[in-house]
Amino acid sequence: MTVKEKLKELFEKHKGEYLSGERIAADLGCTRGAVWKAVRSLTEDGYRITAVTNRGYRLDEENDVISEEGIREYLKSDAVKKLVVLKTVDSTNLYLKKLASDGAEEGTFVVSGEQTAGRGRLGRSFFSPSDSGIYMSILLKPDMGAESAIRITTAAAVAVAETVENITGKKTSVKWVNDIYAEGRKICGILTEASFNVEFGCFDYAVLGIGINVYEPDGGFPDDIKDRAGAVLSERTADMRNRIIASVADSFMDYYNDIGNRSYFESYEKRLMWKDEPIDIISPAGTKQAVLRGIDDECRLIVEYPDGTEGIVSSGEISIIRK
């Protein structure tokens, strides 16, 4: 274990308490200079550390830095086989796809505090600033046909919605198929990407990406999304991002391991936005008007067209908006 790792562990044990450089050096068996370098490195990683002359260093209590140790402290599921935590990455989905190609096992998680090239559905970018959100991807090797891939996304949506409600008490809703809303604003987007075995019509693997706005970023959201984007919390809370990551991971893996029984279905359906309301269904072929009636057993959208006929909408290349 490095001096930096030992110092982080010591700070965690004495969170909010000042520790002199002399005491830290003695406890860690290193020089005062090594302590100073470790403090500076932790600060660069995002840890908020107060230094006061004649008192020493203190890890501030409102720290909310994503770390493997912090996530594992709250994690209950043994289905999380490997946990990769990054400060920044182009895209957690892209990073995990590379690991999958190299033979990574199911249950590998990649988590980052920032994405420089985050992606959403239909090739859109996903705003992923540092120190305010959670960006995580999960490697799955499901035993199901390609037509059932939507189950993964809907199970993840329920895991996020229930986590937010349990932690904050806020009511959540789901904009089919992959966006989570709270207080009328989008707080989470989900993107499931897959590699298929064309010959057998099944998965080689799937990568489930989840992006959550835990806090509003410094300077606010960009102009193009500020009218609809929101955050889980209005104030920074100690270790909240690690708690949310662990809760979402535990909940999703429970649903995933029982995905054939659709134990998430009722929870998803009751949160479905715009049920029995007019919507526009937008696809490359054009826009169709319909009334949203619900979802079927595969979580595909059931709609009623103006002529009274019903239709089924798959996730594919479509978007929906309320009229």
Secondary structure as UniProt FT lines:
FT   HELIX           3..13
FT   TURN            14..16
FT   HELIX           21..28
FT   HELIX           32..44
FT   TURN            45..46
FT   STRAND          49..52
FT   TURN            53..55
FT   STRAND          56..59
FT   TURN            61..62
FT   HELIX           68..74
FT   TURN            78..79
FT   STRAND          82..86
FT   HELIX           92..101
FT   TURN            102..103
FT   TURN            106..107
FT   STRAND          108..112
FT   HELIX           121..123
FT   TURN            130..132
FT   STRAND          133..140
FT   HELIX           146..148
FT   HELIX           150..168
FT   STRAND          172..175
FT   TURN            176..178
FT   STRAND          179..182
FT   TURN            183..184
FT   STRAND          185..197
FT   TURN            198..201
FT   STRAND          202..213
FT   TURN            218..219
FT   TURN            223..228
FT   TURN            238..239
FT   HELIX           240..257
FT   HELIX           259..261
FT   TURN            262..264
FT   HELIX           265..270
FT   TURN            273..276
FT   STRAND          278..283
FT   TURN            284..285
FT   STRAND          286..295
FT   TURN            297..298
FT   STRAND          301..304
FT   TURN            306..307
FT   STRAND          310..313
FT   TURN            316..317
FT   STRAND          319..322
//
